[in-house]
Amino acid sequence: MFDLQTLDDLNLLAETHELECKLAQGQNGQGEVPKDFWPTYSAMANAHGGVVLLGIGEKNGKFSIEGIANSNKVRTDLFNTLNNSGKVSCNLLSDSDVQTLTLDGKKILAVIIPQATRKQRPVFLNNQPFSHTYKRLNDGDRLCDEETVRRMFAEQVENERDIRILPHFGMDDIDMESLRIYRQMLKDEKPGHPYLEQDDFAFLQSLRGWRRDRTTGKEGLTLAGLLMFGRWSSIQEAFPYYFLDYQEQPEAKTELRWVDRLVPDGTWSGNLFDFYRRVYRKLIAELKVPFSIKNGQRKEDTPVHVALREALVNTLVHADYTGRLSVLVVKRPNMFGFRNPGGLRLPVEQVIRGGESDCRNRTLHQMFLLIGLGERGGSGIPKIFSGWQSQHWRQPLLREKDLPEQTLLELHMLDLLPESVLNTLRGLFGTNFDRLDALGRSILSTAMIEGVVSHSRITEICTDHPHDVSLMLAKLEREGMLQSQGRSRGKVYYLSGSAPVSPEQVFVSVTSSGNNNPSSGNNNPSSGSNDPSSGSNDPSSGSNDPSSGSNDPSSGSNETAKDLPATTGTESLHRNEQGCLISPLLGAPIIDSLAALSPSLRDELLLCATLPRSKTRLDRESMATAILAICEGRYVRLSVLAELLQRDADGLRKTHLDALVKSQRIQRAFPSTPTHEMQSYCAAKNYD
């Protein structure tokens, strides 16, 4: 039950939930369900749920309480429409999900929309799934394309995606060496297993890698059989987007390339089983976790080894191999990252809690289980969390992204409250710090370690109730330990006196030092629009804060204010041989003027922009591809991007850049001032 009494309570709600406010006044002023409620209902149901407040106005992040004169009628009309299958495909709401509240003496309706289950999605309108299915993206209701809807339907009807029989594929498509090694691993794990007595064909049948459909009489290689044991060329024929990628990166801040990489390149089979064996050895090499002694014997299988094994298997068996992203595994000195295409089939909270399983590729999962790899019954993620907890490291971060659809797991080898951080905070705040409870100390420690912190980041790290997190953040700000920027769900907090790097710090002496041609690169102040109402005002959307994108297992250079030297940025500001600005305050070069660039780099950027320059109308993904190519490995000023792409700067930011920032495919140089005229953008390394 929501306990809303004042506008301050509304602000807390906006920070903890996916929230939408609608006036619901109706033409006669008595109240009615607004027409735009229904796309929001579909969008929230197909995403992660949310709350719609009817009778509340919102403009530029500020709420106004208007109320509903006849709230009972609106409530009745709402349920009548929900139960009309011609209007809405699925009613997810019960009586308790629609609450009548009194706020400042006026009645409003709080509609709590749960996340639809896999079996209920897609939730669509007007009996038209391919044209009236919505999903919540970037705080808005977006129409789903046909491919997304078809994937939802496939997830709905297929309990296991990998059991389908592939026509025209046979034993010639199997890498027999992979099958031989798998048989040996089964023998080592279960020496007397009856499958070991079978020939290769019968062995594959027993594993469900080859199956006969009793209903149709068809038989052949299954998706699981091909993915687990197939040849690279054969797998590519069945899955055009299939790709496996392992990268070892030397440092999170400055790496330009990997020091070790494994991808299917024709020198090995390219199947999942082979990828697992090769990558697991790389993951545990030089792992700085001491072995334990049990009953006088050295125990080499530590909880951390178990966690890494489970994370790798989990990534492979939960991937949607029809998706456009690759499977990606990243190893860094202080972090392991895992990415698989496809979202979770259960809510994140349920997956972390464990006890329930809904594996996308159950046959693959069973193949790994048979040789002692992976966990049963939804215990895999809890095993990962407990393994990390055994070392007192920061809690793993499990999350989903929608564009493109993917699941990310990040395992950081950082102490939750390092002693050096605690000592620094005691030096800053004295006894006030020690008087804080565990939640308060965790918030301040995270803010120091990660540069900025948000409500959502703290709820990922701590087990405290979201409302308690909101109250503690407000208390720390009130007592002067934290400062904040932004509002609602975009609000970020940082230690007092440690604000994120600003454009003025980086560019303070550019013009006076002669490093910039004022007439080049379209320096018209209006091109970058400082209109506070335009575009995204979410200061954390493209944040240099590791919790808002830089912890993506595939993300690259992303220094935070805490990593930077005590400098204004002017001491070593200069241009490199290509004409890019180099500042010690940012982890990548800055392109602020086309005229200042070397001819070779300018030609390279123009080549990346060929398609947008030749077409006045371009689909979002094609434009995104061009933007990411231009911004790869460097920050590019908005006015320069607009000039390269031949687009209006303000429209480019609102239509494309804000969405790319929120989906963490690109990051802002100055997250605390998203609409600043000098705002610059850099692609997240190795994102796609």
N, C-alpha and C positions, 0 to 999 in steps of 0.2 A: 504494500500500500504506500503510495506516495504521500509524503507529509509536506505539502507546499503551503506556506503561510504568507510569504512575502516575495518581493522581487529578488532578494538575496538568495532565497531558496531556489528560485528559477535559475540563477547564475550557477549555482552548484550543480543543478541538474544538467545544465548545458555542458558542463565540464566532464560529466561522468557518463552521459548517454548520447547515442545518436538521436538528435532532437530536431523536430520540425514543429513550427508554430503556424497556425492558420486561424484567420479571424472567425469564419463560420457564422457570419451575421445573417446571410440570406437577403433576398430582395426586400422582404417586409420588415427586416430588423429583428425578427423573432428567433432566427437561427436556422441553419440547415447544413447538411454535410456538404462541404465545398467540393466542386468537381475535381480539383487537383489533389484531393485526399487520396483518390484511388490509385493514380500512378505511384504515390508515395507508399501506399500500402503494399503494392506489388514489389516496389523497389526494396523496401526494408525487409519484407518477407524473403526475398531472393538473396539478400545479403546477410547481415548479422542482427536483424531486428532493430527496434528503436521505439521511440515514443513520439506521438503526435499530440500536441496540446491544441484543442479547439477552443477558440475564444480568447486567444493571445495573439497580439500583433508583435512583429519583430522587424526592425529596420536598423541596418548597420550594427547589428549585435546588441541593440537595446530593445528591451521588452516593454510592451504596454498591455495592461489588462483591460480587455473590452467586455468579456463575459458573454454568456448566451442566455437570452431571455427565456426561451423554452427548451431547456436542456433535455427534458424527458423525451420530447418529440424528436430531437436530433439523435438521441441514443436509440430510439425505436427505429427510425429510418436507417440508421447505420447498420443495425443487425438485419433488417429486412433486405437490404442490398447485399450484405455479406452472404446471406443464404439463398441468393438468386444466382444460380449457376450460369445463367446467361450473361451476368455482369462480372462475376468474380469466380475464378476456377476453384477456389478453395477458401473456406472460412477457417481461419486459424484462431479466432478470438472466442473466449468464454466470457461469461458475465463479469468475472473478476478482472478481466483485461480492459474494461471500459469503466473508469471511475469518475464520479461526479465530485468535484472539489470546489471549495469556496476560497477565493483568493481576493483579499481586500474587499470582502463583501459581495463579490460577483462570482457567479457559477461558471465553471469551465469544465470541459471533459478531457480527461487524460486517457488516450488510447494507447495501450501497450501492445506493440506488434511483435510477436516472437519470431525467431528465425525459423523458416520452413525447414522441415526435414528433407533429406534426399528424396524420399518417396513422394513428397508433396510438391517439390519444385519441378517445373517452373510454375510460379503463381502468376497468372495472366488475366487480362480483362477482355470482356466482350467476345468470348469464344474465339479469339484470334491470337494464338500463342506467338506466331512469328512477326506480328506487328504491334502487339500490345503486351509484351513482357518487359518489365523494367528491372533495373538493379541500382542499388545505392552506390554511387561512385563520386568521390570528391564532394561530399555534402550535397549532392543533387541527384535527381531521378533521371537515369539515362536509359533510353531504349536499348534493348539487347539486340545484337545482330543475329542473323539466322544461325550461324555456326555456334554461337553461345547457347542458344535455345536448344539446338539439336544435342549439344553435349549434356545439357540438363536432362533432356528426355532419356538419353543413353544411361546416365547415372541412375535415373529413376527406375528403369526396367531391368538393368543388369546388375545383379548382386555381386557378380565377379566378372570383371571386364576381360579377363585373360583366358577364359575357357572356350571362346569362340573358335570354331574350326576354320582354318585357312584353306580355301580351295587352291589346287595346283601347287601346293608346297609339300615336300616329302623329305625322306631321310637324307637325300643329297644336300639339303639345306642345313643340315646339322654339322657342327664342328665336332668331329668324333673325339678329338683330344680333350675337349672340354667335358664331354660325357664320360670319358675314361677317368679323368681326374676327380670328377664328382663321385663316380662309383667308388674310387679309392677312399675319398673322404667319408663316404657312408660306411665303408668297411672299417675305417678307423674309429668312427663314432659308435657303430652298432655292428660288431663283427659277425653276428649270427643272423642278420636281417635276411628274410626270404627273397627280397628283390635281387640280392647279390648273385643268386643262382640263375637268373634269367639272361637271355641274350640281349643285345642292345635294343632291338625293337620292342621286345616285351618289357624291358626295363623302362623305356621311355613311356610306354603305355601305362605302366604302374604309377609313374610319376604324374600322369595326366598331361604329359607333353604331347601325346598322341591320343585321340579320342574318337569313338564312334557314337553318333547320335542315334539312339534307339528309335526316335520318332520318325526321322527322315531317312535313316539308313546311311547318311553321309558319314565319312570318316576322313581323318587327316591330321596334320600337325596343328596343334593349338597355338594361340598367341603366346601362351606361357612357354611352351616348348621352344618356339622360335626365339623369343626374347632371352631365355635362360641359356640355351645351348646353340643358337643359330650362328651362321656365318654373317659377317658384316654386310656383304652385298645383298644377301637374302633379306636380312632385317630391314635394310633401307627400302626394299621393294614394298614391303608390307607397311612400314611406318616411315613416310617421307620426311617427317620432322625429327626422327629418332637421332639423338646425339648424346654421348656421354663425355663429360669433361671433368678432369681433375687438375687442379692448379695448386702448386706450392708457391706462396708469395713471401718474399723475405721480410717485408715490413708493411704495416697497415697504412702508414702515412705517405710514403714516397715511392712505392714501387711503380715502375712503368711496365715491367714485364714479370713473368713468373720465372722461378729458377728451376722448376720441374713441372712438366705437364704431360698428362696422358689423355689422348683422344683416339678414337678409332682412325687409324691411318694406314691400314692394310698390313701392318707388321704383327698384328695379333687378331684374335677372332672378332672383337668388338661386341661380344655378348655380355649380358649382365653378370653371369657367373665369373667370367674371366675378369671383368672390371672389378668386381668385389674383391677377388683374391689379390689383384695387383694393388688396388688402392688401400685396402686395409693394412697391408705391409708398410705402405708409405705413411699412413696416418700414425701408426704406433712407433715408427722409427724415431729414436731419440726422445721418446716420451719421458718427461722428467717426473715420473711418479714412482716412488720406491716400491719394490716388490715386498710382499708380506710373508711372514713365516707362520705356518699352521701345522700343528702336530710335528714340529721339527722339520717340516719340508717347506722348501721355497714355493710360494704360491704366486705364479706368474700372471694369473688372470685377475687383475685388480678391478675394482669397480669402475675405474676410468676406462680400462680396456673394454669391459662389458658395455659401457655407455657408448663408446665409439663404434663398436660392432653393431649395436642395436641401431644407432643413428644411421649408419650406412645402409643396413638392410632395410630399415624403415623407409628411407628415401627411395630405394629401388622398387619396393613392393607397393608403395602408395602412389607412384607416379602415374600420370595420365599420358601414355605414350602417343596419343593422338594430338596432344597439345603442341604448340609451336615453340615452346622453350626447351632447352636442353636440361638434362640432369647435370647439376654442377656441385662439385665438392671442392672446398677451398681449405687449405691448411696455412696458417700463419703462426708466428712464434707464440702468440698469446690467444689464438682463437681457431676453432674449427667451424666451418660453415657448410650447411647442406641445403640444397634447393632442388625441389622436384616440381615439374609442371602439374597443375591441377590443385584445387583447393582440398581442404579437409572434408571428410564425409560426415563428421560429427563436429559439434561446437568445440572451439579451442579449450574451453574450461573442462568439458567432459573428457577430452583427450588427455589433458594434463592430470586430471583426477584418476583416470584409468578405470578398469573394470568392465569396459564395453569396447567392442572392436567392430569396425566396419571397413575391412581392408578392400581396397579397390581391386587388387590382383591377388585373390586368395590362393590360387594354384601356385603362383610364384612364392607366396609366403610359405606355403606348405613345403615346397621344394627346399627352401632355406632351413625351415624347422627340422626337416628330416636329417640334416647333417649338423644339427646342434646350433644353428644360427637363428637369431630372432627370438621373440617372446610371444607367448600365447595370450589370448583373452584380454587384450587391451593393456597389458602390463609393460609394454615396451617403453613408452614415454616416461612413466614413473621410474623405471629402471635408470633411464638416462638422467633424470633429475636427481635421483638418490646417489648415483655415481658421482655427479658433480658436487653434490652437497657433502659427500665424504671428504672432499678436499677443501671445503669451506670456500669454494669459488662462487662467483655470482650466478644466480639462478639462470638456467638456460632460457633463451628467448624463442618461443614458438609463435609464429604469426603467419597470416595469409595476406596476399596482395591480389588485387582484382584485375589489373591491367599490366601485363597479361596474367592470367590466373595461375597462381603458384603458391607453394608452401615453403617457408623458410625456417630453418632451425639453426640457432647460433649458440655455440658453446664457448664461453669466454673463460680463460684461465686467469682470472683476476680475483683477488680476495674481495669479498663483499665489503668489508670495512678494513682496508689496509692500515697498519699501525702508523705509517707515515702520514696518511690522510687524516687520521684521527688527531695526531699531534698538531698538524697544521691548523685544523679546525679549532682545536683548543686554544691555539695561539691567537686565532682571529676572534673567537667569541668567549674565551675564558670559561668561567664556571657556568655560564648560560648554556653552553653546549652540553656539559655533563648533566645538567638538570633535565635535558630532553629525554623522552622515552626512546625505545629502539626505532620506532618509525621515524621520528624526527631526525635522529642521527643518520639513519639510512638515506633520508632525503638529502640532507646536506652533503653527505659523503658522495652520493651519486652526482649531485650538482658539481662537486669539485672534480670528480673523475671524468665526467662526460661533458663538462662545459655548461650545458643547460639541461634541465630536466622538466618533464611534463607529467601531468596526472596519470596518463596512460602508461608511461614508463614505470612509475612507481608501483602501479597496480600489477605490472608484470613481474617486478622484483619481489614485492612484499605480499604477504597474505592478508593484510589488513583490509577491512571493508572500504570500498571506494568513497563512501561518505566520510569516513574517518581520515582518509588521505586528503580529501578536499579541505576538511577543517584544519588539519596540520599544516598544509601548504599556506592557508590563509593566516594561521598563527605565526608561522615563520616569517611571512612577509610583514605582518603587523609589527613584529618585534625587531624588524630591520635586518634579519639574517639573510633573507632572500629578497630579490627584486623580480619584477615580472614584466613581460611584454606580451602583447596580443590579448585575445579575449576568447571566451567560451572554450571549445575543444582545441583551439589553436594557441592557447596560452602556454607560455614557457617561463620557467623560473631559473634564476642564476644567482650565484653568491653576490652579495652586495659589493659593488666595486669591480665586478668581473664581467661586465657586459660583453656580448659577442662583438667581434670585430665589425667596425663600421666603415662605410665608404670614405668618410672623411679621414680616417686613419690611413687608408691605403693610398688615396689619391690627393692628399693634402698638398703635395708639392709638385704634382705632375705638370700643371700649367706653368708655374713659376720657374720650374727647372728646365723648361724648354723641351720636355719629353713628349709633349702632345701638341698636335696641330689642331687648334680649336675649330677649324673649318672642316676637318675631316671626320668621317665616321658618324655624320649626322648627330652633332651634339646639341641639337635643339632640345631645350629642357622639356618641351611638351612631348617629345618622342618617347620618353620613358615614363610618362604620366605619374605625377605624385598625388593624383586624386585618391584620397583615402578610401573612397567608396568603390574604386575600380579594382577588378581582379581579386586575387586572394590576399587577405590580410593575415594569413596564418603564418606567424613568424617561424614556426617549427617545420613548415611543410618541406622545405628543402634544406633543413638545418644542417649545420656542420656538427651538430650534436650527434654523437654515435647512436643515440637511441632513435633517431628519426631518419634512418637511411644508411648511415655510414657503417652500421653493423651488418648490413646486408652481406651475406657471405661472398657476394660477387662485387661489392662496392669497392671503390679504390680510394685515392687520395682524398683526405677529408680532415684537415687539422682543425682543432677547436681552439678557442681563446686560451685555454689552459696550457696548450702545447707551445704557445708562441712566445718569443723573446720579449722582454720588457722594452719595447721600442714603439715609436709612433709610426713606423713603417717607412719613414723618409730616408733613413740612414743609408740603405742599400737599394733604394728604388732605382731601377735602371731598365733599359731595353736590352734584350738579347740580340743575337745576330739575325733572328727572324723578324725583329721589330715588335715582339711581345714585351709587355711590362712584366718585370719580376719584382715581387714584393715579399719580404720575409713574413708577412702576415697571412699569406695565402699559400696553399700547398701546390699550386699549379700556375703557369703563366697566364697573363691576362691580355686579351685582345680588345683594346679600347678604340682602335682606329684602323680602318682598312688602309688608309694612305700611308701609315707608318710601317706596314708590313713589307717583308721582302717579296719580290715578284713571285717566287716559287710557292710560298705559303699562301699568298693571295689567290694564285691560280688553283691551288689545292682546295681552298674553301669554296671558290666559285664552282668547281667541279662537283663538290658535294651538294651545292645548291641548284644544280642544273634543272632538276624536275620542277621544284617550286617556281623557279624563274621563268619556266616555259609554260606553266599552267596557272591561270588565275584561280581556278577551283581545284582543290586537292583534298583527298580523304585524309583523315586525322593520322592514320598510321604511317602513310607515306610522308607526311609532313614531319611526324615524329622521327622517322628514320633519318631524314635530312638534318634535322636539328641535332640529333645525337651524334651524327657523323661530324658536323661542324664543331661541336663542343667536346669532342673526344680528347681528353688529356689537357684541356685548357678552359679557362673562364672566358666567355665571350659576352661583351656588353650588349644589352638589349638593342641599342641603336644600330650596332654593327650587324646583329642578326637580322634586323628589319631591312637593312640595306642589302645584305646578301640575298635574302629570300624575296626581296621586293614586296614586302608586306607592311601595312601600318603597324607601328611598334606597339601601340596600345592594344589593338586587336590581336596581334600575335601573342602578347602576354596573356590576355584574358582567354583566348580561344585554345591556345596550345601549351604555353609554357607553364601556366598555373597548374594545369592538369598533369603535366609531366613531373612537376615538382611534387605534387601530392601523391603521385604513384611511385615516387622515389626513383624515377628513371633519370632524373637530373636534379642538381642541387644549386641553390642560390649561394653566391659569395657572401651576401649580407642578409641572413635570414630574419634579422630583427627589423629590417626596413624593406619589405618585399616590393614596394612600388617606387623605390628611389631611382632617380634618373641614371645613376651609375650602376644599377643592378646588373650583375653578370651571372652567367650560367655555365655549369660544367657537367658533362655527362658522368653518371656513376660508372666506374670502371667495370668492364666485363659483365655488364648487366644483362645483355642479351646474348 
